Amino acid sequence: MASELKIPTREVYKLTISNNPAIIQGVVSLEVKADHVYMHLIESAPFNIGKDKAYLGVPGNLVAFACKLSFQRGGEGYVL
């Protein structure tokens, strides 16, 4: 994930919960293209994987955020 931060064309976002912003629940690395958003990386924290995960829906919320960003940046919601 650290290498994603070094690439100037990529935007890296973290998902946290409002009452504990210090703990990262998941991350996504996106690149805004002319007609879509390209998702280079999506990760859940280790405690959000498997049957005993702390929170459901971390990947789904990150993908939803990417779709929203695509709408906001002129990509009509397209994410690859």
VEXDREN-2710 file (C-alpha; in Angstrom, 1 decimal):
% VEXDREN-2710
k/r/px/py/pz
1/MET/0.0/0.0/0.0
2/ALA/2.9/2.4/0.7
3/SER/3.9/2.2/-3.0
4/GLU/0.4/3.4/-4.0
5/LEU/1.0/6.6/-2.1
6/LYS/4.1/7.3/-4.2
7/ILE/2.3/7.3/-7.5
8/PRO/1.1/10.9/-8.3
9/THR/-1.9/9.8/-10.5
10/ARG/-3.4/7.7/-7.7
11/GLU/-5.6/8.8/-4.9
12/VAL/-5.6/6.6/-1.8
13/TYR/-8.6/6.7/0.6
14/LYS/-9.0/5.0/4.0
15/LEU/-12.3/3.9/5.6
16/THR/-12.6/4.5/9.3
17/ILE/-15.5/4.6/11.7
18/SER/-16.6/7.9/13.2
19/ASN/-16.0/7.1/16.9
20/ASN/-12.5/5.7/16.2
21/PRO/-10.8/7.4/13.2
22/ALA/-7.4/6.1/14.2
23/ILE/-8.1/2.6/13.2
24/ILE/-8.2/2.0/9.4
25/GLN/-11.0/-0.5/8.4
26/GLY/-9.9/-0.7/4.7
27/VAL/-8.2/1.3/1.9
28/VAL/-8.7/1.8/-1.8
29/SER/-6.4/3.2/-4.4
30/LEU/-8.1/5.0/-7.3
31/GLU/-7.0/6.7/-10.5
32/VAL/-9.5/9.1/-12.1
33/LYS/-9.5/8.7/-15.9
34/ALA/-11.4/10.8/-18.5
35/ASP/-14.5/8.6/-18.5
36/HIS/-14.2/6.3/-15.5
37/VAL/-12.4/5.6/-12.2
38/TYR/-9.8/2.8/-12.2
39/MET/-9.5/0.8/-9.0
40/HIS/-5.9/-0.3/-8.5
41/LEU/-6.2/-1.7/-5.0
42/ILE/-8.8/-2.5/-2.5
43/GLU/-8.0/-4.0/1.0
44/SER/-9.8/-4.8/4.2
45/ALA/-8.0/-4.7/7.5
46/PRO/-7.1/-8.2/8.7
47/PHE/-9.8/-8.1/11.4
48/ASN/-12.4/-7.4/8.7
49/ILE/-11.8/-10.6/6.8
50/GLY/-13.3/-14.0/7.4
51/LYS/-16.3/-15.2/9.3
52/ASP/-15.3/-13.4/12.6
53/LYS/-14.8/-10.0/10.9
54/ALA/-15.5/-6.9/13.0
55/TYR/-17.5/-5.1/10.3
56/LEU/-19.4/-6.4/7.3
57/GLY/-19.4/-4.4/4.1
58/VAL/-16.0/-2.8/4.1
59/PRO/-15.2/-3.7/0.4
60/GLY/-18.7/-2.8/-0.6
61/ASN/-18.5/0.6/0.9
62/LEU/-15.1/1.3/-0.7
63/VAL/-16.5/0.3/-4.1
64/ALA/-19.6/2.5/-3.5
65/PHE/-17.2/5.4/-2.7
66/ALA/-15.4/4.8/-6.0
67/CYS/-18.7/4.9/-7.9
68/LYS/-19.6/8.1/-6.2
69/LEU/-16.2/9.6/-7.0
70/SER/-16.7/8.5/-10.6
71/PHE/-20.1/10.4/-10.8
72/GLN/-18.5/13.5/-9.2
73/ARG/-15.6/13.5/-11.6
74/GLY/-17.7/13.0/-14.8
75/GLY/-17.3/9.2/-15.2
76/GLU/-21.0/8.5/-14.9
77/GLY/-20.4/6.0/-12.1
78/TYR/-18.1/3.7/-14.1
79/VAL/-15.4/1.9/-12.2
80/LEU/-13.0/-0.6/-13.5
END
